[in-house]
């Protein structure tokens, strides 16, 4: 028999608490999930927060007892993988109105937007409606593991040209555009006799009416005074 659809405080259980408590119950079914233990497991501020935000919701879903916070018969089914889906179906059937089960997407999975809208139309505030909708979707999904939300891949930011790092010089890595850099000529090889090397640029102006003999004399004189190594 489904619960009536009159306004009431539907359970609110965070997904982290749902899977953390179930994981502990699966390995240790006799555990008493006291407020102190749950506050420690979930790193909550205090025991009151564990009781109000987790344990009361688990109790309303029929999973935990209120006298000692141990697992109910339904909770024992809920902790086992083989009977987990059946336990979720039982919770949906006993706690929520039938019409909520019809709010699914094209794949038959709970449609959170429609479920959230259903709770909001019952007069709950945004925060409460969202928490109740998430809890119902959590149970109705019957997923053994937390459903990860896909994150959109953000495009890489373009770095302005002015902020791009200047290419490094030196080393074994050639910088882009290095072919445009001017490489100075290597220094001249010093003479073997140890004399210093002198680099001289000469400009020779020869008259256009100079004879071949006069031109030869000019270059002969240059050779004598500049390149004669016998001196």
C-alpha positions as a Markdown table, in Angstrom:
| # | Residue | x | y | z |
|---|---|---|---|---|
| 1 | Unk | 0.0 | 0.0 | 0.0 |
| 2 | Unk | 1.5 | 3.3 | -1.1 |
| 3 | Unk | 1.8 | 6.3 | 1.2 |
| 4 | Unk | -0.8 | 9.0 | 0.7 |
| 5 | Unk | 0.3 | 12.1 | -1.2 |
| 6 | Unk | -0.7 | 14.6 | 1.5 |
| 7 | Unk | 2.1 | 17.0 | 2.6 |
| 8 | Unk | 4.4 | 15.2 | 5.0 |
| 9 | Unk | 8.1 | 15.2 | 5.8 |
| 10 | Unk | 9.6 | 12.8 | 3.3 |
| 11 | Unk | 13.0 | 11.3 | 4.1 |
| 12 | Unk | 16.2 | 13.1 | 3.4 |
| 13 | Unk | 19.4 | 11.1 | 3.3 |
| 14 | Unk | 22.6 | 12.3 | 1.6 |
| 15 | Unk | 24.1 | 9.8 | -1.0 |
| 16 | Unk | 27.4 | 9.8 | 0.9 |
| 17 | Unk | 25.7 | 8.6 | 4.1 |
| 18 | Unk | 23.6 | 6.1 | 2.2 |
| 19 | Unk | 26.5 | 4.3 | 0.7 |
| 20 | Unk | 28.9 | 4.7 | 3.7 |
| 21 | Unk | 26.4 | 3.1 | 6.1 |
| 22 | Unk | 25.5 | 0.4 | 3.6 |
| 23 | Unk | 29.2 | -0.4 | 3.1 |
| 24 | Unk | 29.7 | -0.8 | 6.9 |
| 25 | Unk | 26.5 | -2.8 | 7.3 |
| 26 | Unk | 27.5 | -5.1 | 4.5 |
| 27 | Unk | 30.7 | -6.2 | 6.3 |
| 28 | Unk | 29.3 | -5.9 | 9.9 |
| 29 | Unk | 25.5 | -6.4 | 10.0 |
| 30 | Unk | 25.2 | -6.2 | 13.8 |
| 31 | Unk | 26.6 | -2.6 | 13.9 |
| 32 | Unk | 24.6 | -0.1 | 15.8 |
| 33 | Unk | 24.8 | 3.1 | 13.9 |
| 34 | Unk | 24.6 | 5.5 | 16.8 |
| 35 | Unk | 24.8 | 9.3 | 16.2 |
| 36 | Unk | 28.4 | 9.3 | 17.5 |
| 37 | Unk | 29.5 | 6.5 | 15.1 |
| 38 | Unk | 27.8 | 8.1 | 12.1 |
| 39 | Unk | 29.2 | 11.5 | 12.9 |
| 40 | Unk | 32.7 | 9.9 | 13.0 |
| 41 | Unk | 32.1 | 7.9 | 9.8 |
| 42 | Unk | 30.9 | 10.9 | 7.9 |
| 43 | Unk | 33.1 | 13.5 | 9.5 |
| 44 | Unk | 30.1 | 15.6 | 10.7 |
| 45 | Unk | 30.2 | 18.4 | 13.2 |
| 46 | Unk | 28.4 | 16.7 | 16.0 |
| 47 | Unk | 26.0 | 13.9 | 17.0 |
| 48 | Unk | 22.9 | 16.0 | 16.6 |
| 49 | Unk | 23.8 | 16.7 | 12.9 |
| 50 | Unk | 24.2 | 12.9 | 12.4 |
| 51 | Unk | 20.9 | 12.2 | 14.0 |
| 52 | Unk | 18.8 | 14.9 | 12.3 |
| 53 | Unk | 20.4 | 14.8 | 8.8 |
| 54 | Unk | 21.1 | 11.1 | 8.5 |
| 55 | Unk | 19.6 | 8.7 | 11.0 |
| 56 | Unk | 16.1 | 10.0 | 11.2 |
| 57 | Unk | 15.9 | 9.7 | 7.4 |
| 58 | Unk | 17.2 | 6.2 | 7.4 |
| 59 | Unk | 14.6 | 5.3 | 10.1 |
| 60 | Unk | 11.8 | 6.8 | 8.0 |
| 61 | Unk | 12.9 | 4.7 | 5.1 |
| 62 | Unk | 12.6 | 1.6 | 7.3 |
| 63 | Unk | 16.3 | 0.7 | 7.3 |
| 64 | Unk | 17.3 | 1.5 | 10.9 |
| 65 | Unk | 15.5 | 1.2 | 14.2 |
| 66 | Unk | 15.3 | 4.1 | 16.6 |
| 67 | Unk | 15.8 | 2.3 | 19.9 |
| 68 | Unk | 19.3 | 1.2 | 19.2 |
| 69 | Unk | 20.0 | 2.3 | 15.6 |
| 70 | Unk | 20.5 | -1.3 | 14.4 |
| 71 | Unk | 19.4 | -2.7 | 11.1 |
| 72 | Unk | 15.7 | -3.6 | 10.6 |
| 73 | Unk | 14.7 | -6.7 | 8.7 |
| 74 | Unk | 14.4 | -4.5 | 5.6 |
| 75 | Unk | 17.9 | -3.1 | 6.4 |
| 76 | Unk | 19.3 | -6.6 | 6.4 |
| 77 | Unk | 17.9 | -7.1 | 2.9 |
| 78 | Unk | 19.2 | -3.6 | 1.9 |
| 79 | Unk | 22.8 | -4.3 | 2.9 |
| 80 | Unk | 23.1 | -7.4 | 0.6 |
| 81 | Unk | 23.7 | -6.9 | -3.2 |
| 82 | Unk | 21.4 | -9.8 | -4.1 |
| 83 | Unk | 18.4 | -8.4 | -2.3 |
| 84 | Unk | 19.3 | -4.7 | -2.6 |
| 85 | Unk | 16.9 | -3.9 | -5.5 |
| 86 | Unk | 14.0 | -5.7 | -3.8 |
| 87 | Unk | 14.7 | -3.6 | -0.6 |
| 88 | Unk | 14.6 | -0.4 | -2.7 |
| 89 | Unk | 11.3 | -1.5 | -4.3 |
| 90 | Unk | 9.8 | -2.1 | -0.9 |
| 91 | Unk | 10.9 | 1.3 | 0.3 |
| 92 | Unk | 9.3 | 3.0 | -2.7 |
| 93 | Unk | 6.1 | 1.0 | -2.3 |
| 94 | Unk | 5.8 | 1.7 | 1.5 |
| 95 | Unk | 7.1 | 5.3 | 1.8 |
| 96 | Unk | 6.2 | 7.2 | -1.4 |
| 97 | Unk | 3.0 | 7.7 | -3.5 |
| 98 | Unk | 2.6 | 5.6 | -6.6 |
| 99 | Unk | 2.7 | 8.6 | -9.0 |
| 100 | Unk | 6.3 | 9.3 | -8.1 |
| 101 | Unk | 7.4 | 6.0 | -9.6 |
| 102 | Unk | 6.0 | 7.1 | -13.0 |
| 103 | Unk | 8.4 | 10.1 | -13.2 |
| 104 | Unk | 11.1 | 8.5 | -15.3 |
| 105 | Unk | 13.1 | 9.5 | -18.4 |
| 106 | Unk | 13.0 | 7.7 | -21.8 |
| 107 | Unk | 15.4 | 5.1 | -20.4 |
| 108 | Unk | 13.2 | 4.3 | -17.5 |
| 109 | Unk | 15.5 | 5.9 | -14.9 |
| 110 | Unk | 14.2 | 8.4 | -12.3 |
| 111 | Unk | 13.9 | 11.9 | -13.9 |
| 112 | Unk | 15.3 | 14.2 | -11.2 |
| 113 | Unk | 13.8 | 17.4 | -12.7 |
| 114 | Unk | 10.3 | 16.0 | -12.7 |
| 115 | Unk | 10.7 | 14.5 | -9.3 |
| 116 | Unk | 12.0 | 17.8 | -7.9 |
| 117 | Unk | 9.1 | 19.6 | -9.5 |
| 118 | Unk | 6.7 | 17.2 | -7.8 |
| 119 | Unk | 8.0 | 17.9 | -4.3 |
| 120 | Unk | 8.1 | 21.6 | -5.0 |
| 121 | Unk | 4.4 | 21.6 | -6.0 |
| 122 | Unk | 3.6 | 20.0 | -2.7 |
| 123 | Unk | 4.7 | 23.3 | -1.0 |
| 124 | Unk | 8.2 | 22.4 | 0.0 |
| 125 | Unk | 11.0 | 25.0 | -0.2 |
| 126 | Unk | 13.7 | 24.8 | -2.7 |
| 127 | Unk | 16.2 | 23.2 | -0.3 |
| 128 | Unk | 13.8 | 20.6 | 1.2 |
| 129 | Unk | 12.3 | 19.7 | -2.2 |
| 130 | Unk | 15.7 | 19.1 | -3.7 |
| 131 | Unk | 16.9 | 17.0 | -0.8 |
| 132 | Unk | 13.7 | 14.9 | -0.8 |
| 133 | Unk | 13.9 | 14.5 | -4.6 |
| 134 | Unk | 17.6 | 13.4 | -4.4 |
| 135 | Unk | 16.7 | 10.8 | -1.8 |
| 136 | Unk | 13.9 | 9.4 | -3.8 |
| 137 | Unk | 16.0 | 9.3 | -7.0 |
| 138 | Unk | 18.7 | 7.6 | -5.0 |
| 139 | Unk | 16.4 | 4.8 | -3.8 |
| 140 | Unk | 14.6 | 4.5 | -7.1 |
| 141 | Unk | 17.8 | 4.2 | -9.2 |
| 142 | Unk | 18.7 | 1.0 | -7.2 |
| 143 | Unk | 22.3 | 1.6 | -8.1 |
| 144 | Unk | 24.8 | -0.4 | -6.0 |
| 145 | Unk | 27.4 | 2.3 | -6.4 |
| 146 | Unk | 27.3 | 6.1 | -6.4 |
| 147 | Unk | 26.3 | 7.6 | -9.7 |
| 148 | Unk | 29.0 | 9.9 | -10.8 |
| 149 | Unk | 28.0 | 13.2 | -12.4 |
| 150 | Unk | 29.7 | 13.6 | -15.8 |
| 151 | Unk | 31.7 | 16.9 | -15.9 |
| 152 | Unk | 31.8 | 18.9 | -19.0 |
| 153 | Unk | 35.3 | 19.2 | -20.5 |
| 154 | Unk | 36.3 | 22.8 | -20.5 |
| 155 | Unk | 38.1 | 24.1 | -23.5 |
| 156 | Unk | 41.7 | 25.1 | -22.9 |
| 157 | Unk | 42.1 | 28.9 | -22.4 |
| 158 | Unk | 43.9 | 30.7 | -25.1 |
| 159 | Unk | 47.0 | 32.6 | -23.9 |
| 160 | Unk | 47.3 | 36.0 | -25.4 |
| 161 | Unk | 50.3 | 36.5 | -27.6 |
| 162 | Unk | 51.7 | 39.2 | -25.3 |
| 163 | Unk | 51.7 | 36.8 | -22.4 |
| 164 | Unk | 53.3 | 33.8 | -24.1 |
| 165 | Unk | 56.7 | 32.9 | -22.8 |
| 166 | Unk | 59.5 | 34.1 | -24.9 |
| 167 | Unk | 61.5 | 31.3 | -26.6 |
| 168 | Unk | 64.5 | 30.2 | -24.7 |
| 169 | Unk | 67.9 | 30.7 | -26.3 |
| 170 | Unk | 70.8 | 28.5 | -26.0 |
| 171 | Unk | 70.8 | 24.8 | -25.0 |
| 172 | Unk | 70.0 | 21.9 | -27.2 |
| 173 | Unk | 66.5 | 23.0 | -28.0 |
| 174 | Unk | 66.1 | 25.2 | -31.1 |
| 175 | Unk | 63.7 | 28.1 | -30.6 |
| 176 | Unk | 60.9 | 28.7 | -33.2 |
| 177 | Unk | 62.0 | 31.1 | -35.8 |
| 178 | Unk | 65.7 | 30.6 | -35.1 |
| 179 | Unk | 66.4 | 30.5 | -38.8 |
| 180 | Unk | 65.8 | 34.3 | -38.8 |
| 181 | Unk | 68.6 | 34.9 | -36.2 |
| 182 | Unk | 71.9 | 36.1 | -37.6 |
| 183 | Unk | 74.8 | 33.9 | -36.7 |
| 184 | Unk | 78.2 | 35.7 | -36.6 |
| 185 | Unk | 81.0 | 34.2 | -38.6 |
| 186 | Unk | 83.5 | 32.1 | -36.6 |
| 187 | Unk | 86.7 | 34.0 | -35.5 |
| 188 | Unk | 89.7 | 33.5 | -37.8 |
| 189 | Unk | 92.1 | 30.8 | -37.0 |
| 190 | Unk | 95.2 | 32.3 | -35.4 |
| 191 | Unk | 98.5 | 31.6 | -37.2 |
| 192 | Unk | 100.5 | 28.7 | -36.0 |
| 193 | Unk | 103.5 | 31.0 | -35.2 |
| 194 | Unk | 101.5 | 32.6 | -32.5 |
| 195 | Unk | 101.2 | 36.1 | -34.1 |
| 196 | Unk | 97.9 | 37.9 | -33.5 |
| 197 | Unk | 95.4 | 37.9 | -36.4 |
| 198 | Unk | 94.3 | 41.3 | -37.7 |
| 199 | Unk | 91.2 | 41.6 | -39.8 |
| 200 | Unk | 91.3 | 44.6 | -42.2 |
| 201 | Unk | 88.6 | 45.7 | -44.6 |
| 202 | Unk | 90.0 | 47.6 | -47.6 |
| 203 | Unk | 88.3 | 49.6 | -50.3 |
| 204 | Unk | 90.4 | 50.2 | -53.4 |
| 205 | Unk | 89.5 | 52.9 | -55.9 |
| 206 | Unk | 91.3 | 52.5 | -59.2 |
| 207 | Unk | 91.1 | 55.0 | -61.9 |
| 208 | Unk | 89.3 | 53.9 | -65.0 |
| 209 | Unk | 92.2 | 54.9 | -67.2 |
| 210 | Unk | 94.8 | 52.9 | -65.2 |
| 211 | Unk | 96.7 | 50.4 | -67.3 |
| 212 | Unk | 97.0 | 46.7 | -66.6 |
| 213 | Unk | 100.5 | 47.2 | -65.4 |
| 214 | Unk | 99.5 | 49.9 | -62.9 |
| 215 | Unk | 96.8 | 47.6 | -61.5 |
| 216 | Unk | 99.2 | 44.8 | -61.1 |
| 217 | Unk | 101.6 | 47.1 | -59.2 |
| 218 | Unk | 98.8 | 48.1 | -56.8 |
| 219 | Unk | 98.0 | 44.5 | -55.9 |
| 220 | Unk | 101.6 | 43.6 | -55.7 |
| 221 | Unk | 102.2 | 46.4 | -53.2 |
| 222 | Unk | 99.2 | 45.2 | -51.2 |
| 223 | Unk | 100.5 | 41.7 | -51.1 |
| 224 | Unk | 103.9 | 42.9 | -50.1 |
| 225 | Unk | 102.8 | 45.0 | -47.2 |
| 226 | Unk | 99.8 | 43.0 | -45.9 |
| 227 | Unk | 100.4 | 39.4 | -46.7 |
| 228 | Unk | 104.2 | 39.0 | -46.8 |
| 229 | Unk | 104.9 | 36.6 | -43.9 |
| 230 | Unk | 108.7 | 36.6 | -44.5 |
| 231 | Unk | 109.2 | 39.8 | -42.4 |
